[in-house]
Each structure stands twice: as C-alpha cells, then as structure tokens.
C-alpha cells in the first residue's frame, strides 16, 4: 500500500493551494480520510476529516479556509486551502488507514 500526497509548495500569505492524495493497493471505498499537518517541533495535528457518510470535521484554526473532498470512485482525496497564513506552514499528510510521506507547504508573510 502506498499513499502519496502532492501539491505542496511555497505560497504567499493569502494565497491558495490544493493538495492531492492518491493511494495504490488500497481503495477509498467507505474508509475515513484525514489530512494532518506537522510543523517543526510540533505534534502532528488533524486539519480536516471526512467519513464515509460525508460528515466533515475541521478544527477552528482552519475552519472556513480549508475544505476536504473525496472522489471515492477515483480513489482521490483533496485538501483545498485558501487564505493561507504563515502559521499554516507544515508538512501535510494524508491518512487512509496508512500514512503518506507528506508534502511541504510553506507560507511566506
């Protein structure tokens, strides 16, 4: 099983990025999907979650700015991030049972 994130990069504050998560050897099916992030010296934290019923969860720090979506027939998940802030700088990880390797997001002020 391999989970792969892509779409990270360097963006100015106020900008947007869309992260993509794909899986090989695993189907999204009815599995929960989560996006997490980890900044240097910090613990990994959940930033977006969706279950098989389509219920979503966002912490207050990203609510209204981040949107998780899943195309289950295509086994792809996305994280749309708008109005990015320097404090959003972190490595972003996708989790569908297994973890991906992460993609770096850097937001400059």
C-alpha positions as CSV (number, residue, x, y, z in Angstrom):
1,X,0.0,0.0,0.0
2,X,1.3,3.4,-0.9
3,X,-0.3,6.8,0.0
4,X,1.1,9.7,-2.0
5,X,0.4,13.4,-1.3
6,X,1.2,16.1,-3.9
7,X,0.5,19.8,-4.5
8,X,2.6,21.4,-1.7
9,X,4.8,24.3,-2.3
10,X,5.7,27.9,-1.5
11,X,2.9,30.5,-1.5
12,X,2.4,34.0,-0.1
13,X,0.1,34.7,2.7
14,X,-3.5,35.0,1.4
15,X,-2.8,32.5,-1.4
16,X,-4.3,29.1,-2.0
17,X,-3.0,25.6,-2.6
18,X,-4.8,22.3,-3.4
19,X,-3.3,19.1,-2.1
20,X,-4.0,15.8,-3.7
21,X,-3.9,12.3,-2.1
22,X,-3.8,9.1,-4.1
23,X,-3.5,5.5,-3.0
24,X,-2.2,2.4,-4.6
25,X,-3.0,-1.0,-3.2
26,X,-6.0,0.4,-1.3
27,X,-9.4,1.7,-2.3
28,X,-11.0,4.6,-0.6
29,X,-14.3,2.7,-0.6
30,X,-16.0,3.6,2.7
31,X,-12.9,4.5,4.6
32,X,-12.4,7.6,6.7
33,X,-10.0,10.1,5.2
34,X,-8.0,12.6,7.1
35,X,-5.5,15.4,6.4
36,X,-2.9,16.2,9.1
37,X,0.0,18.6,9.4
38,X,3.1,18.8,11.4
39,X,5.2,21.9,11.9
40,X,8.8,21.7,13.1
41,X,8.9,21.0,16.8
42,X,5.2,20.5,17.0
43,X,2.9,17.4,17.2
44,X,1.0,16.2,14.2
45,X,-2.5,17.7,14.2
46,X,-5.7,16.9,12.3
47,X,-6.8,19.7,10.0
48,X,-9.6,18.0,8.0
49,X,-11.6,14.8,8.2
50,X,-14.4,13.2,6.3
51,X,-16.1,9.9,7.0
52,X,-17.9,7.5,4.6
53,X,-21.2,9.4,5.3
54,X,-19.7,12.6,4.1
55,X,-19.5,14.2,7.6
56,X,-16.6,16.5,7.9
57,X,-14.6,18.0,10.8
58,X,-12.3,21.0,10.8
59,X,-10.5,22.5,13.8
60,X,-11.2,26.2,14.4
61,X,-7.7,27.1,13.2
62,X,-8.7,26.2,9.6
63,X,-12.5,26.2,9.6
64,X,-13.8,28.3,6.7
65,X,-10.4,28.2,4.9
66,X,-9.8,24.5,4.3
67,X,-12.1,22.1,2.5
68,X,-11.7,18.3,2.3
69,X,-13.2,16.4,-0.6
70,X,-13.0,12.8,-1.8
71,X,-13.8,11.2,-5.1
72,X,-14.3,7.7,-3.9
73,X,-14.8,6.2,-7.4
74,X,-11.4,7.6,-8.4
75,X,-9.6,6.9,-5.1
76,X,-8.5,10.5,-4.8
77,X,-8.8,13.0,-1.9
78,X,-8.1,16.7,-1.9
79,X,-7.5,19.4,0.5
80,X,-8.3,22.9,-0.8
81,X,-6.5,25.5,1.3
82,X,-7.5,29.2,0.9
83,X,-6.4,32.4,2.7
84,X,-3.2,30.7,3.8
85,X,-1.3,32.1,6.7
86,X,2.3,31.7,7.8
87,X,1.2,29.6,10.7
88,X,-0.1,27.0,8.2
89,X,3.5,26.2,7.2
90,X,4.0,22.5,7.9
91,X,4.3,19.1,6.3
92,X,0.9,17.9,5.3
93,X,0.0,14.2,5.5
94,X,-2.9,12.2,4.2
95,X,-4.2,9.2,6.1
96,X,-6.4,6.4,4.9
97,X,-5.6,3.8,7.4
98,X,-2.0,4.3,6.3
99,X,0.1,7.5,6.3
100,X,1.6,9.1,3.2
101,X,5.1,10.6,3.2
102,X,3.8,14.1,3.4
103,X,4.1,17.2,1.2
104,X,5.7,20.5,2.4
105,X,3.6,23.7,2.5
106,X,5.4,26.9,3.2
107,X,3.5,30.2,3.5
108,X,5.6,33.4,3.4
109,X,4.5,36.6,5.1
